[in-house]
Amino acid sequence: MRRKPRSIRSKIVLSLLVPLVALTSLWVVDVKASFADATALRDTYNTRDNVSLPCDRMVAALQGERTESVEFLATPGSGAKTLRARRAATDEAIAQFQELSRRYGGSGFSAEITRARFADMAVRLESLTEMRARVDARDTTLIDVLNGYSSVIGYAFSVSNAAAASSEPLVERVMRTMVAMRRAGELLYQEDALLTGVTAAGRFGDGEYLQLIQIVGALRFQIPTAGSTLPAPDQARFKGMLSGPAFAALRSAEDRIMGQGSRGGPVEITSEVWKATSTPAIGQLFAFLADGYDHAVEFARDARDRILTRFAVSGLLGLIAIVVSLVIAVRIGGSVVRRLSVLRTAATELARRRLPELVRRLRAGERIDVDGETPRLSLGDDEIAEVGAALTDVHQSAVESAAGEAALRQDMNKVLVNVARRNQALLDRQIEALGPVDGGDARAYQLAVRMRRHAEHLVILAGSARSRRGLGPESLATVLTRVAGETEHAERIAIGPIVDAEVRENAVADLGHLAGELLVNAISFSAPDTRVQLSARPGPDGIVIEIEDHGIGMSPAAIEETNRRLAQPREFDPADSARLGLFVVATLAAQHGMAVTVGPAAGGGLRAVATLPATLAVPVDGAPEPAPPRRSDASRLVGMSGRAGRGR
């Protein structure tokens, strides 16, 4: 399927180009048709000189040879000198026809048919050799000779009829009329050849009387019919010739011969009388036909002049129209395309660079001059200019909306941070009020730590600094053990081997927060009677912390989506608040260069893997015993007073 143009430039060019191409195509078709008609009429000369006239000369030679051959057969004692002279004239006419037919330059479907007729004619002419041999041996009948020559002549008329096709109806009508009249004249020659033989023999042979009746009947029907399509002046002349004394005498002689003759009977007319009767009629008919092709050529010349005149007028006017249309299309299309290009460039720059940059600056707290940052487009005073003005208004409205949104976001973030810090202060006081971790206070302590972690989610969500005071670096075992002890249902957490490593001071609290979220997630989505494994080992890219549960697990698609979010944290979407913990883990991991992934566990469930780079956790020599779980002073906010002497 052909692709549609995508750009407005392509569509405008196409919309202007289609009518221009259509106009040009119509002009080309008209010029081509006129040129083809003129060429076809020019071919009329070529057809007359190389096909029609040579074919008629060949037919006349064959007709004469046929008459001499019949007379030779009818008079046993006659010599063959005259017949040989006739045959020589026939061979010369055939050679001339074959030579000139090679020069035929017609074109089109009718020309191909004419050339095919040339090939058929060449095959039929080969039968003359056998026919002549049988005549020389007197081993044939008059009827066979008559039919044999008539068959060859009939193929010659098919050549003339095929070549008579023309693009001008009047020219073609005259050409085909000439061929039809020559076919009728062929009947007159057949009659002359038959009666020449019959009168020379003095009687009708077997089948000759019936043949004569058939020829005379066809002749009297076809000659008047053939002339009915002539132009009016020529038709009047033709009718006058048929009603003249020569044809009247011919019809009288035919009636006398048919009335007094019979099959096998004598002929009541001599050869001399018949020749004196038939020769004037034949001569008048073919004298009338002599200038028929010239009439067709004259008609062709007149038609060609008309076509050339039309070609000059329509071709010149069409060319002027095409040039004017092209100039207008180029000017209008170029103007529209140029202004649309300016508009497209401005819109693209606004959508892809200017507006995102302004939004980024606004969210960063920078003050923006809205009017100064709004582009001004000069695109005229039409619809395109209105679109440009609307684009400017859209830009200004978008910047104003972004500025309002940024101000609202900053205010909301301040509120979230304020609420979170107040909650954290209260939760720290509550944890201190709980006292040492023992007995029934353990669960209350764990819930309070979890609530404090949720409050810190708000600080992270607001993008504010979690300005904690630290107590210096701690060992990884201490951090993970403390986080496990602060987690609700800590009894389900099985702590495995933990590599001896020291966590930097700036990462102690965030690592604890991240590990705590992963542990809570593992406990929440696994059965109460299952254990959650916590371990840490060295890896090729740093220290690897693994948390594995045997819960419901996740589908492959969900695992892929989760890993994508962990690797590339996005701006928090309030509609996705159910996955706030995932956002917090991804944000903390990105801030400290940690890699966090999840995947299926070997025995079912889920395994979370957090890789700590060397900048966060450094392996140390020696393996001190993990400290017992204690309360996390490292998670307190700066400014909160620590109560010394309280158990941890």
C-alpha positions in Angstrom: 0.0 0.0 0.0 1.3 3.4 -1.0 2.3 5.6 2.0 0.4 8.9 2.4 2.5 12.1 2.8 3.1 12.9 6.4 4.3 16.5 6.4 2.1 19.6 5.7 4.7 20.7 3.2 4.2 17.4 1.3 0.4 17.7 1.4 0.5 21.3 0.2 2.9 20.5 -2.6 0.8 17.5 -3.5 -2.4 19.5 -3.5 -0.9 22.1 -5.8 0.9 19.5 -7.9 -2.1 17.2 -8.6 -4.2 19.8 -10.6 -1.0 21.0 -12.3 0.0 17.4 -13.3 -3.6 16.8 -14.4 -3.6 19.9 -16.6 -0.2 18.9 -18.0 -1.4 15.4 -18.6 -4.5 16.6 -20.5 -2.3 18.9 -22.5 0.1 16.1 -23.3 -2.7 13.8 -24.2 -4.3 16.4 -26.5 -1.0 17.2 -28.2 -0.1 13.5 -28.5 -3.5 12.7 -30.0 -3.2 15.5 -32.4 0.3 14.5 -33.3 -0.9 10.9 -33.7 -3.8 11.9 -36.0 -1.5 14.0 -38.1 1.0 11.1 -38.3 -1.7 8.7 -39.2 -2.9 11.0 -42.0 0.7 11.4 -43.1 0.8 7.6 -43.3 -2.0 7.9 -46.0 0.6 8.9 -48.5 2.9 6.1 -47.5 0.0 3.6 -47.7 -1.1 4.8 -51.1 2.4 4.7 -52.6 3.8 1.5 -50.9 0.6 -0.7 -50.5 -2.5 0.4 -52.4 -1.1 1.3 -55.8 1.5 -1.6 -56.0 -1.2 -4.0 -54.8 -3.6 -2.8 -57.5 -0.9 -3.1 -60.2 -0.2 -6.7 -58.9 -3.9 -7.5 -59.0 -4.3 -6.1 -62.6 -1.3 -8.2 -63.7 -2.8 -11.3 -62.1 -6.2 -10.6 -63.7 -4.5 -10.3 -67.1 -2.5 -13.5 -66.6 -5.7 -15.3 -65.5 -7.5 -14.3 -68.7 -4.6 -15.4 -70.9 -4.3 -18.7 -69.0 -8.0 -19.4 -69.5 -7.8 -18.5 -73.2 -4.6 -20.7 -73.5 -6.6 -23.7 -72.1 -9.6 -23.0 -74.3 -7.6 -23.0 -77.5 -5.5 -26.2 -77.7 -3.5 -25.2 -80.7 -2.5 -21.7 -79.5 1.0 -20.8 -78.5 2.3 -19.8 -75.1 4.3 -16.7 -76.2 1.6 -14.2 -75.1 1.0 -16.1 -71.9 4.8 -16.0 -71.0 4.8 -12.2 -71.6 1.9 -11.9 -69.2 3.6 -14.0 -66.6 6.7 -11.8 -66.9 4.6 -8.7 -66.3 3.0 -10.4 -63.3 6.3 -11.4 -61.8 7.6 -7.8 -62.2 4.4 -6.4 -60.5 4.8 -9.0 -57.7 8.4 -8.1 -57.2 7.6 -4.4 -57.1 4.8 -5.0 -54.6 7.1 -7.0 -52.3 9.8 -4.4 -52.5 7.6 -1.4 -51.8 5.7 -3.2 -49.0 9.0 -3.4 -47.1 8.9 0.5 -47.0 5.5 0.6 -45.4 5.8 2.8 -42.3 2.3 2.5 -40.8 1.9 2.5 -37.0 -0.6 1.1 -34.6 -2.7 -2.0 -34.4 -4.0 -1.8 -38.0 -0.4 -1.5 -39.3 0.4 -4.8 -37.5 -2.6 -6.5 -39.2 -1.4 -5.1 -42.6 2.1 -6.6 -42.1 0.5 -9.9 -41.1 -1.4 -9.7 -44.4 1.9 -9.2 -46.3 3.1 -12.5 -44.8 -0.1 -14.3 -45.9 0.1 -12.8 -49.3 3.7 -14.1 -49.8 2.5 -17.6 -48.9 -0.4 -17.4 -51.4 1.9 -16.2 -54.2 3.9 -19.3 -53.9 1.0 -21.3 -55.3 1.4 -19.5 -58.6 4.3 -21.8 -59.6 2.2 -24.9 -59.3 -0.8 -23.4 -61.0 1.3 -22.2 -64.0 2.9 -25.6 -64.3 -0.6 -27.2 -64.5 -1.7 -24.7 -67.1 1.4 -25.3 -69.2 0.7 -29.1 -69.1 -3.0 -28.4 -69.8 -3.7 -30.6 -66.7 -6.4 -28.4 -65.2 -9.9 -27.0 -66.0 -11.0 -23.5 -66.7 -12.9 -23.4 -63.4 -9.9 -24.5 -61.4 -7.7 -21.8 -63.0 -10.3 -19.2 -62.5 -10.8 -20.1 -58.8 -7.0 -20.4 -58.2 -6.2 -17.0 -59.5 -9.3 -15.5 -57.8 -8.1 -16.9 -54.5 -4.7 -15.2 -54.8 -6.4 -11.9 -55.9 -8.7 -12.1 -52.9 -5.7 -12.2 -50.5 -4.4 -9.1 -52.3 -7.6 -7.3 -51.6 -7.4 -8.3 -47.9 -4.0 -6.5 -47.8 -5.5 -3.3 -49.3 -8.5 -3.5 -47.0 -6.2 -3.8 -43.9 -4.1 -0.8 -45.1 -7.2 1.4 -45.6 -7.6 2.1 -41.8 -7.1 5.7 -40.9 -7.8 8.0 -38.0 -9.8 10.3 -40.2 -13.3 8.7 -40.9 -13.7 10.3 -44.3 -10.3 9.2 -45.5 -10.9 5.6 -44.3 -14.4 5.6 -45.9 -13.0 6.6 -49.3 -10.1 4.1 -49.0 -12.4 1.2 -48.1 -14.9 2.2 -50.8 -12.1 2.1 -53.4 -11.2 -1.4 -52.2 -14.9 -2.5 -52.3 -15.3 -1.2 -55.8 -12.1 -2.9 -56.9 -13.5 -6.2 -55.5 -16.6 -5.6 -57.6 -14.4 -4.9 -60.5 -12.7 -8.2 -59.8 -16.0 -9.9 -60.5 -16.1 -8.1 -63.9 -12.6 -9.5 -64.6 -13.7 -12.9 -63.5 -16.7 -12.7 -65.9 -14.4 -11.5 -68.7 -11.9 -14.4 -68.1 -14.7 -17.0 -68.0 -16.4 -15.8 -71.1 -13.1 -15.3 -72.9 -12.4 -19.0 -72.4 -16.0 -20.1 -73.2 -16.2 -18.0 -76.4 -12.8 -19.3 -77.5 -14.0 -22.9 -77.0 -17.4 -22.1 -78.5 -19.3 -23.9 -75.8 -19.8 -24.1 -72.0 -17.7 -26.7 -70.2 -18.6 -28.6 -67.0 -19.8 -26.1 -64.4 -18.9 -23.0 -66.4 -22.5 -22.0 -67.2 -23.4 -22.1 -63.4 -20.2 -20.2 -62.6 -21.2 -17.5 -65.0 -24.7 -17.1 -63.5 -23.1 -16.8 -60.0 -20.6 -14.2 -61.2 -23.2 -12.1 -63.0 -25.6 -12.2 -60.0 -22.8 -11.1 -57.6 -21.6 -8.4 -60.1 -25.0 -6.8 -60.5 -25.5 -6.6 -56.7 -22.0 -5.5 -55.6 -21.1 -2.8 -58.2 -24.1 -0.5 -57.3 -23.7 -1.3 -53.5 -19.9 -0.6 -53.5 -20.5 2.9 -54.8 -23.2 3.8 -52.3 -20.6 5.1 -49.8 -18.9 7.5 -52.2 -19.0 11.2 -51.5 -22.1 12.8 -53.2 -20.4 14.2 -56.3 -18.5 11.0 -57.0 -21.6 8.9 -56.4 -23.5 10.9 -59.0 -20.7 10.3 -61.5 -20.6 6.6 -60.6 -24.4 6.1 -61.1 -24.2 8.0 -64.5 -21.5 5.5 -65.6 -23.5 2.5 -64.6 -26.5 3.8 -66.6 -24.4 4.6 -69.6 -24.3 2.8 -72.9 -21.2 0.7 -72.1 -22.7 -1.0 -69.1 -26.1 -1.2 -70.8 -24.4 -3.2 -73.7 -22.6 -5.4 -71.1 -25.9 -6.2 -69.3 -27.6 -6.9 -72.7 -24.8 -9.3 -73.7 -24.9 -11.1 -70.3 -28.7 -11.5 -70.7 -28.3 -12.9 -74.2 -25.6 -15.4 -73.2 -27.4 -16.6 -70.1 -30.8 -16.7 -72.0 -29.5 -18.7 -75.0 -26.8 -20.8 -73.3 -27.1 -23.9 -71.3 -24.9 -26.3 -69.4 -22.6 -28.0 -72.0 -24.3 -26.1 -74.8 -22.9 -23.7 -77.4 -22.3 -19.9 -76.9 -24.3 -17.7 -79.2 -21.6 -15.0 -79.3 -18.1 -14.8 -80.6 -14.9 -13.9 -78.7 -14.5 -10.7 -80.7 -18.0 -9.6 -79.9 -17.5 -10.3 -76.2 -14.2 -8.4 -76.1 -15.8 -5.4 -77.9 -18.6 -5.4 -75.3 -16.6 -6.0 -72.1 -13.6 -3.9 -72.8 -15.3 -0.5 -72.8 -17.2 -1.3 -69.5 -14.1 -2.5 -67.8 -12.1 0.5 -69.0 -14.7 3.0 -67.7 -14.9 1.3 -64.3 -11.1 1.3 -63.7 -10.8 4.8 -65.2 -13.3 5.9 -62.5 -11.3 4.1 -59.9 -7.9 5.5 -61.1 -8.1 8.7 -59.1 -9.9 7.3 -56.1 -6.8 7.0 -53.9 -5.9 10.6 -54.9 -9.2 11.7 -53.5 -8.4 10.0 -50.3 -5.0 11.7 -50.2 -6.7 15.1 -50.7 -9.1 14.4 -47.9 -6.2 13.4 -45.7 -4.3 16.6 -46.6 -7.3 18.8 -45.6 -7.8 16.8 -42.4 -4.2 17.1 -41.6 -4.2 20.9 -42.0 -7.2 21.1 -39.7 -5.4 19.0 -37.1 -2.2 21.0 -37.3 -4.2 24.2 -36.8 -5.9 22.7 -33.8 -2.6 21.5 -32.5 -1.0 24.9 -32.8 -3.9 26.7 -31.1 -4.6 24.2 -28.3 -0.9 23.4 -27.8 0.0 27.0 -27.4 -2.9 27.9 -25.1 -2.3 24.8 -23.0 1.3 25.5 -22.7 0.6 29.1 -21.6 -2.0 27.8 -19.0 0.5 25.3 -17.7 3.3 28.0 -17.3 0.9 30.4 -15.6 -0.4 27.6 -13.3 3.1 26.6 -12.4 4.1 30.2 -11.5 1.0 30.7 -9.4 1.4 27.3 -7.7 5.1 28.0 -6.9 4.4 31.4 -5.5 1.4 30.5 -3.4 2.8 27.1 -2.3 6.2 28.6 -1.5 4.7 31.4 0.6 2.5 29.0 2.6 5.2 26.4 3.0 7.7 29.0 4.2 5.3 30.4 6.9 4.3 26.9 7.9 8.0 26.0 8.3 8.5 29.0 10.6 5.4 28.0 12.6 6.5 24.4 12.8 10.0 25.4 13.9 8.6 27.7 16.6 6.1 25.1 17.8 8.7 22.3 17.9 11.2 24.5 19.7 8.5 25.5 22.2 7.3 22.0 22.8 10.7 20.3 23.0 13.1 22.9 24.4 11.7 26.2 25.6 8.6 25.1 27.5 10.4 22.1 29.3 13.3 24.3 30.2 11.0 27.0 31.6 9.1 24.4 33.6 12.3 23.0 34.9 13.5 26.4 36.0 10.2 27.2 37.6 10.2 23.9 39.5 13.7 24.8 40.7 12.4 27.9 42.2 13.7 30.4 39.6 11.5 33.5 38.9 10.5 33.8 35.3 9.5 36.9 33.3 6.5 35.4 31.4 6.1 38.2 28.9 9.9 38.3 28.1 10.0 34.5 27.6 7.0 34.5 25.2 7.9 34.3 21.5 6.4 36.8 19.0 5.8 35.4 15.5 5.2 37.6 12.4 3.3 35.4 9.9 1.1 37.9 8.1 -2.6 38.4 8.6 -4.3 35.2 7.5 -5.2 31.9 9.1 -1.6 30.9 9.6 -0.9 34.2 11.4 -3.9 33.4 13.7 -2.5 30.0 14.4 0.9 31.7 15.3 -0.9 34.1 17.6 -2.8 31.2 19.2 0.6 29.4 19.7 1.9 32.5 21.5 -1.1 32.6 23.7 -0.8 28.9 24.5 2.9 29.4 25.4 2.1 32.2 27.7 -0.8 30.3 29.3 1.4 27.2 29.7 4.2 29.2 31.4 1.7 30.9 33.7 0.1 27.6 34.6 3.6 26.0 35.1 4.5 29.0 37.4 1.3 28.6 39.4 1.8 24.8 39.6 5.5 25.3 40.7 4.4 27.8 43.4 1.7 25.4 44.6 4.1 22.5 44.6 6.6 24.4 46.6 4.0 25.4 49.1 2.7 21.9 49.4 6.2 20.5 49.8 6.7 23.0 52.6 3.5 21.8 54.2 4.5 18.1 53.8 8.0 18.7 55.2 6.5 20.7 58.1 4.0 18.0 58.9 6.6 15.2 58.5 9.1 16.9 60.9 6.4 17.5 63.5 5.3 13.9 63.3 8.9 12.7 63.5 9.5 14.9 66.6 6.4 13.5 68.3 7.4 9.9 67.3 10.9 10.4 68.7 9.4 11.6 72.0 7.1 8.6 71.9 10.0 6.2 71.3 11.9 7.7 74.2 8.8 7.4 76.4 8.6 3.7 75.7 11.9 3.1 77.4 14.1 0.1 76.9 13.0 -2.6 74.4 11.7 -5.5 76.3 8.5 -7.5 76.7 5.3 -5.9 75.4 7.0 -2.6 74.6 8.8 -4.3 71.6 5.8 -4.2 69.3 4.8 -0.7 70.2 8.5 0.4 69.6 8.4 -1.4 66.1 5.2 0.3 65.2 6.5 3.7 66.2 9.7 3.2 64.1 7.6 2.3 61.2 5.4 5.4 61.6 8.5 7.5 61.8 9.7 5.9 58.6 6.4 6.8 56.9 6.8 10.4 58.1 10.2 10.4 56.5 8.5 9.3 53.2 6.9 12.7 53.1 10.2 14.4 53.4 11.6 12.4 50.6 8.5 12.9 48.5 8.8 16.7 49.0 12.4 16.6 47.8 13.7 18.2 51.0 17.0 17.4 52.7 16.6 14.7 55.4 19.1 16.6 57.6 19.8 14.0 60.2 22.6 14.1 62.7 24.7 11.1 62.6 26.7 9.2 65.2 29.5 8.3 62.9 30.0 5.3 60.6 28.6 2.0 61.7 29.2 -1.6 60.7 26.9 -3.1 58.1 26.0 -5.9 60.6 25.0 -3.4 63.2 22.8 -1.4 60.7 21.0 -4.5 59.3 20.6 -6.1 62.7 19.1 -3.0 64.2 16.7 -2.6 61.2 15.6 -6.2 61.5 14.9 -5.7 65.2 12.9 -2.5 64.6 10.7 -4.3 62.0 7.3 -5.6 63.0 7.3 -9.4 63.3 11.1 -9.3 63.7 10.9 -12.9 64.9 10.3 -14.1 61.3 13.6 -12.5 60.1 16.5 -15.0 59.9 19.8 -13.1 59.7 22.3 -15.0 57.7 26.0 -14.3 57.2 26.8 -10.6 56.9 30.1 -9.5 55.5 32.2 -7.3 57.8 32.0 -3.9 56.3 31.8 -0.3 57.6 29.0 2.0 56.3 29.8 5.6 55.8 28.1 8.1 58.1 26.1 9.8 55.4 24.6 6.6 54.3 23.7 4.9 57.6 20.2 6.3 58.0 19.3 6.0 54.3 20.6 2.4 54.1 18.5 1.5 57.2 15.5 3.1 55.6 16.0 1.2 52.3 16.5 -2.1 54.0 13.6 -1.6 56.3 11.2 -1.0 53.4 12.4 -4.1 51.6 12.0 -6.2 54.8 8.5 -4.8 55.5 7.6 -5.7 51.9 8.9 -9.2 52.2 7.1 -9.8 55.5 3.8 -8.3 54.2 3.6 -10.5 51.1 4.6 -13.9 52.6 2.7 -16.3 54.9 3.0 -15.8 58.7 4.6 -19.2 59.1 7.5 -18.5 56.7 10.9 -17.0 57.3 12.5 -14.0 55.6 16.2 -14.4 54.9 18.6 -11.4 55.4 22.2 -11.7 54.4 25.1 -9.7 53.0 28.1 -10.9 51.0 30.8 -9.4 48.9 30.2 -9.1 45.1 32.1 -8.0 42.0 30.5 -4.5 42.1 30.4 -4.0 45.9 28.6 -5.5 48.9 25.4 -7.4 48.0 22.5 -7.4 50.5 19.9 -10.1 49.8 16.4 -10.3 51.3 14.5 -13.4 50.3 10.9 -14.4 51.2 8.7 -17.4 50.2 5.5 -15.5 49.6 3.2 -15.1 46.6 5.9 -13.6 44.4 5.3 -11.5 41.2 4.6 -12.2 37.6 7.5 -11.7 35.1 5.8 -8.6 33.7 5.5 -7.1 37.2 9.1 -7.9 38.0 10.3 -6.3 34.8 8.2 -3.1 35.5 9.4 -3.0 39.1 13.1 -3.3 38.1 12.6 -0.6 35.5 11.2 1.8 38.2 14.0 0.9 40.6 16.7 1.6 38.0 15.1 4.8 36.6 13.1 6.6 39.3 10.6 9.1 38.0 8.8 12.0 39.4 6.3 10.8 41.9 2.8 10.3 40.5 0.0 10.9 43.2 -2.1 8.3 41.4 0.5 5.7 42.2 0.6 6.4 46.0 0.0 2.7 46.7 3.6 2.1 45.6 5.1 4.9 47.7 7.6 2.5 49.3 8.9 1.5 45.8 9.4 5.2 44.9 11.3 5.9 48.2 13.6 2.9 47.7 14.3 4.0 44.1 15.0 7.5 45.2 17.4 6.5 48.0 19.2 4.0 45.7 19.7 6.7 43.0 21.0 9.3 45.5 23.6 6.9 46.8 24.5 5.0 43.6 23.1 1.7 44.8 21.6 -0.8 42.5 18.4 -2.5 43.7 16.7 -5.3 41.8 14.0 -7.9 42.5 13.6 -11.4 41.0 12.0 -14.8 41.7 13.4 -16.8 44.6 14.6 -20.4 44.1 11.9 -22.0 46.2 9.1 -19.6 45.3 8.6 -16.0 46.5 10.7 -13.0 45.8 14.3 -12.1 46.3 15.4 -8.4 46.6 19.1 -7.6 45.9 20.7 -4.3 46.9 24.3 -3.7 45.7 26.3 -1.1 47.8 29.2 0.5 46.0 32.6 0.9 47.6 31.8 4.6 48.3 29.1 3.5 50.9 30.4 0.3 52.5 34.1 -0.6 52.9 35.0 -4.2 54.0 37.3 -4.3 57.1 39.5 -6.9 58.6 38.2 -8.9 61.5 34.7 -9.9 62.2 33.3 -8.4 65.4 30.2 -9.8 66.9 27.0 -8.1 65.7 25.6 -5.7 68.3 22.2 -6.5 69.8 19.2 -4.6 68.4 18.9 -1.1 69.7 16.9 1.9 69.1 18.0 4.1 66.2 19.3 7.4 67.3 20.7 7.8 63.8 17.2 8.4 62.4 16.5 11.4 64.5 16.2 14.9 62.9 18.9 17.6 63.5 17.7 19.9 66.3 16.0 17.1 68.2 17.5 16.7 71.7 18.8 13.3 72.4 18.2 11.9 75.8 21.4 10.6 77.2 21.5 7.6 79.3 18.5 6.0 77.7 18.8 2.4 76.7 19.1 1.5 72.9 
